[in-house]
Amino acid sequence: MKRATRLATGGKTTLGKTGRRRTNKIALAGSLVAMATLAAGCAGSSPTAAGSSGSTTGNGGSAAGKTVHFIGYGNTNQWGAYFNSVFEKRLKAADVKLKDLTTMDAGTAVQNFNQAIADKPDLIVTALLDTKSMAVPIAKAKQAGVPVLVFDGRPDPKVDGDVLQVVSDNVALGKAAAENIIEGLKAQGRESGNVVVITGTASSLVTQDRMKGFNAEMATAPGYKVIETQDGNWDPKLSGQIATQLLAKHSCDKIQAAYGMADYMALPIIASAQQAGCKVGGKNGLIVTSSNCFKAGIDAIKQGTLYGTATEDPGTIANQTAAYVLEYLSGQNPPRKQTVKEERITAANVDQYAAQCSHA
């Protein structure tokens, strides 16, 4: 800026005294304009334009025209289908170029991730069906300089610092499920009881974190025992089949409570129990709880067949993930990790969360 000032005022003049004053005034005005222009240029290079990964974005602070490869859950999954519709709508409205690589197959997800790295988009957004298997492509993406945003479940600890995150509080969700079971069984006057659990994909930290919270809370009520834990792979049909097998194995009298990790997994448990002639809910029926609230789950709570659920609805996390992506791509500096707040839902507060949970 000093050099520019000298250039603006350093010209000599051969005019008389009056002309010299006029020339000096013109030169001084020119120097002020030059200094203001340079100051504006310095302000435009502020480090606040850097993203949380250290990269900067061009395009005038806009996400428009940026590319995102999306390796989310496939549309065959109810939760994934609604998440995808909300997420994709938000990004396309901002003129972000989105490539759909969604799947419910863990092996295909790894292949799609590797292809995304080769394409070098501005951002890869991914869910983690198999946490460990996705650690390798995440490490490759870092080496290739391609930023990655993980949503829903956290990544393998080995690559935790290599990704951006918008994650559910899965430990809290598991804790809420256990609280529902304990509360429900105590309300029936039971001091003991057997519990079965049908989980989401067992290899995912989403599932493992929920079981961590669930088991820790169940340990506070040792009279209630978890006698079976089986992998339902977030599949409602498979969940119903497993429930039918467990009821045939143990009978209605030997199972007092059940946890299906999503509403669409818990409702098939209820249907299987009813088909087997078991009582559900009420003063002495099977206590069933879940998470990932849906409209059908809210209706079941009101009907008394589902004791409780928890949030982690797909619309809320989809909107939060989309907002994060747009902030990042437009050159803002969101925190590297955001955790979605979760809530426990029972008949006592179901009306409070009915609207939030009824979009899918």
Secondary structure as UniProt FT lines:
FT   HELIX           2..9
FT   HELIX           17..44
FT   HELIX           47..49
FT   TURN            52..53
FT   HELIX           59..61
FT   TURN            64..65
FT   STRAND          67..71
FT   TURN            75..76
FT   HELIX           78..93
FT   TURN            94..95
FT   STRAND          97..100
FT   HELIX           106..119
FT   STRAND          123..126
FT   TURN            131..134
FT   HELIX           135..144
FT   STRAND          148..152
FT   HELIX           157..162
FT   STRAND          164..168
FT   HELIX           170..187
FT   TURN            188..189
FT   STRAND          193..199
FT   TURN            202..203
FT   HELIX           205..218
FT   TURN            219..220
FT   TURN            222..223
FT   STRAND          224..231
FT   TURN            233..234
FT   HELIX           236..250
FT   HELIX           252..254
FT   STRAND          257..260
FT   HELIX           263..275
FT   TURN            276..277
FT   TURN            282..284
FT   STRAND          286..289
FT   HELIX           295..303
FT   STRAND          308..310
FT   HELIX           314..329
FT   TURN            330..331
FT   STRAND          337..340
FT   STRAND          344..346
FT   TURN            347..349
FT   HELIX           350..357
//
